[in-house]
């Protein structure tokens, strides 16, 4: 799920660059943009879960295979940041009242926005590399 959401989030983040290179892709990206908040919330949740799952073994993962560990960690980190960017408006609606968490979420979104295209490219590449390892096209050991 993280791989699929990472690729979708990366496409959404790099949409302006993709459309400038291939204008006929705009219709497809517009269809995907309708689900931007859902992709964002999903990225935040799945990335956080995968980071917590990997937390205890992250140093071992880098010892076993540097490329796999770096790709997986990059996928999780870029997914969380893109999820925060895309999903914060929806998450802010779910937070009852005026809280400091909502304000911090909006601040994070504003800080991440200038790096949106770069994060999108990182998300797509790292998700694809992780997928190659998942399907055993590339070997971990």
ZAMARGU-4260 file (C-alpha; in steps of 0.2 Angstrom, whole numbers, plus 5000, padded with zeros to 4 digits):
<rodrens>
0) 5000/5000/5000 | 5014/5012/5004 | 5022/5009/4987 | 5006/5013/4978 | 5002/5028/4988
5) 5020/5034/4986 | 5019/5033/4968 | 5002/5042/4967 | 5008/5055/4979 | 5024/5058/4969
10) 5014/5060/4953 | 5003/5072/4961 | 5018/5082/4969 | 5027/5082/4952 | 5011/5086/4942
15) 5017/5103/4936 | 5033/5096/4929 | 5025/5081/4921 | 5012/5092/4913 | 5026/5104/4906
20) 5035/5089/4898 | 5019/5079/4892 | 5004/5091/4891 | 4992/5076/4886 | 4994/5069/4904
25) 4985/5083/4911 | 4968/5074/4910 | 4974/5059/4919 | 4983/5069/4933 | 4967/5080/4935
30) 4957/5064/4938 | 4970/5059/4952 | 4970/5076/4959 | 4952/5073/4965 | 4958/5060/4977
35) 4973/5071/4983 | 4967/5073/5001 | 4963/5054/5003 | 4980/5050/4996 | 4988/5062/5008
40) 4979/5055/5023 | 4984/5038/5018 | 5002/5042/5015 | 5003/5050/5033 | 4995/5035/5041
45) 5004/5021/5031 | 5021/5030/5032 | 5020/5033/5051 | 5015/5014/5053 | 5030/5008/5042
50) 5042/5020/5051 | 5037/5013/5068 | 5038/4995/5062 | 5056/4999/5055 | 5062/5009/5070
55) 5069/4994/5079 | 5078/4987/5065 | 5084/5002/5054 | 5102/5000/5058 | 5102/4982/5054
60) 5093/4985/5038 | 5107/4997/5033 | 5120/4984/5037 | 5111/4971/5026 | 5108/4981/5011
65) 5111/5000/5010 | 5101/5003/4994 | 5085/4994/5000 | 5086/5002/5017 | 5089/5020/5009
70) 5075/5017/4997 | 5063/5011/5010 | 5067/5025/5022 | 5066/5038/5008 | 5049/5031/5003
75) 5043/5032/5021 | 5050/5050/5024 | 5044/5057/5007 | 5028/5049/5009 | 5025/5056/5026
80) 5030/5074/5021 | 5019/5073/5005 | 5005/5066/5015 | 5006/5080/5027 | 5006/5093/5012
85) 4991/5085/5004 | 4981/5078/5019 | 4983/5092/5031 | 4967/5102/5025 | 4957/5086/5028
90) 4966/5081/5044 | 4963/5099/5051 | 4945/5097/5048 | 4944/5082/5058 | 4953/5090/5073
95) 4940/5097/5084 | 4941/5116/5089 | 4956/5127/5087 | 4971/5117/5094 | 4990/5120/5092
100) 4991/5103/5083 | 4981/5111/5068 | 4992/5126/5068 | 5008/5116/5068 | 5001/5105/5054
105) 4997/5120/5043 | 5015/5127/5047 | 5023/5110/5042 | 5013/5111/5025 | 5019/5128/5022
110) 5037/5123/5025 | 5036/5107/5014 | 5027/5116/4999 | 5043/5123/4991 | 5050/5106/4990
115) 5035/5097/4983 | 5042/5093/4966 | 5058/5086/4973 | 5049/5076/4986 | 5037/5069/4972
120) 5052/5063/4962 | 5060/5055/4977 | 5044/5047/4982 | 5042/5039/4965 | 5060/5033/4963
125) 5061/5026/4981 | 5044/5017/4979 | 5049/5009/4963 | 5066/5003/4970 | 5056/4996/4985
130) 5044/4988/4973 | 5059/4980/4964 | 5065/4972/4980 | 5047/4967/4985 | 5045/4957/4969
135) 5063/4950/4971 | 5069/4958/4955 | 5083/4965/4965 | 5089/4954/4980 | 5091/4960/4997
140) 5105/4949/5002
</rodrens>
